[in-house]
Amino acid sequence: MGEKAENESEGTGGQRSRGARRQLRRAGSSRRPNGRSVLGGALVATAAVGVLLSQRAATAAPTTAYVVAVRHVPAGASLKAADLGTVTAELPADTTAISKAEAEELLGRTTRVPLEPMDLVRSGDVFDRGRFGPGAANEVVLDLPPAAAMHGALDVGDRVTVLSTDPDSSGTTTVATGVLVTAVHGDDEDAIGIDGGVRVRIGVPDLATAEAVVDAAIRSDVTLVLPAPGTGSDMEAER
């Protein structure tokens, strides 16, 4: 009887022991990483490496120098070498800041906006070269017939005389002299008017001259005359 009880006890204990071992094996198998968990671990590891590389890139010394203002420059000023300096920085690839290699292209160009010390100089902060030069503080756009606009012989930087011919009056009068041509044909999308005319942008010294040119363009036929370089009207405008 005792032996049977002992055998039954051992049998029950053995079954419990084997059941426990099966549970351990099942628990162990559930902790074994499957394909998805291995892939997830790989992605986490890759992300960690990416962060590390990004941190290293962020701490690497920048190599490109960009142009900055070194003092207050008001809007409408002509940039000088004393207005500009450079700073080395790491900027986005699509930045419009002017690099040190392009710095000389800024000299003499007119500022669109005021610049403060350490402001990066961007391409949109300055006007195209030749705009708002001496004696050209105000711009006027004229749509003219080809003959009245010198049949394309005008270039940016030319100084022209503006003539007005009133069909109901006798003769032609001079409206302005030494006027700076800042663009011929205007923007690409509207270079030629719908009537086949030519668009010319000019700069005049003051508002009174701009008013006279606009009035002439509305009330009469305007013609641009190109004097020889160094003539009296051209020299007067330069002063």
Rosetta blueprint (number, residue, H / E / L):
1 M L
2 G H
3 E H
4 K H
5 A H
6 E H
7 N H
8 E H
9 S H
10 E H
11 G H
12 T H
13 G H
14 G H
15 Q H
16 R H
17 S H
18 R H
19 G H
20 A H
21 R H
22 R H
23 Q H
24 L H
25 R H
26 R H
27 A H
28 G H
29 S H
30 S H
31 R H
32 R L
33 P L
34 N L
35 G H
36 R H
37 S H
38 V H
39 L H
40 G H
41 G H
42 A H
43 L H
44 V H
45 A H
46 T H
47 A H
48 A H
49 V H
50 G H
51 V H
52 L H
53 L H
54 S H
55 Q H
56 R H
57 A H
58 A H
59 T H
60 A L
61 A L
62 P L
63 T L
64 T L
65 A E
66 Y E
67 V E
68 V E
69 A E
70 V L
71 R L
72 H L
73 V E
74 P L
75 A L
76 G L
77 A L
78 S E
79 L L
80 K L
81 A H
82 A H
83 D H
84 L E
85 G E
86 T E
87 V E
88 T E
89 A L
90 E L
91 L L
92 P L
93 A L
94 D L
95 T L
96 T L
97 A E
98 I L
99 S E
100 K H
101 A H
102 E H
103 A H
104 E H
105 E H
106 L H
107 L L
108 G L
109 R L
110 T E
111 T E
112 R L
113 V L
114 P L
115 L E
116 E L
117 P L
118 M L
119 D L
120 L E
121 V L
122 R E
123 S H
124 G H
125 D H
126 V E
127 F L
128 D L
129 R L
130 G L
131 R L
132 F L
133 G L
134 P L
135 G L
136 A L
137 A L
138 N E
139 E E
140 V E
141 V E
142 L E
143 D E
144 L E
145 P L
146 P L
147 A H
148 A H
149 A H
150 M H
151 H H
152 G H
153 A L
154 L L
155 D L
156 V L
157 G L
158 D L
159 R E
160 V E
161 T E
162 V E
163 L E
164 S E
165 T E
166 D L
167 P L
168 D L
169 S L
170 S L
171 G L
172 T E
173 T E
174 T E
175 V E
176 A E
177 T E
178 G E
179 V E
180 L E
181 V E
182 T E
183 A E
184 V E
185 H L
186 G L
187 D L
188 D H
189 E H
190 D H
191 A L
192 I E
193 G L
194 I L
195 D L
196 G L
197 G L
198 V E
199 R E
200 V E
201 R E
202 I E
203 G E
204 V E
205 P L
206 D L
207 L H
208 A H
209 T H
210 A H
211 E H
212 A H
213 V H
214 V H
215 D H
216 A H
217 A H
218 I H
219 R H
220 S L
221 D E
222 V E
223 T E
224 L E
225 V E
226 L L
227 P L
228 A L
229 P L
230 G L
231 T L
232 G H
233 S H
234 D H
235 M H
236 E H
237 A H
238 E H
239 R L
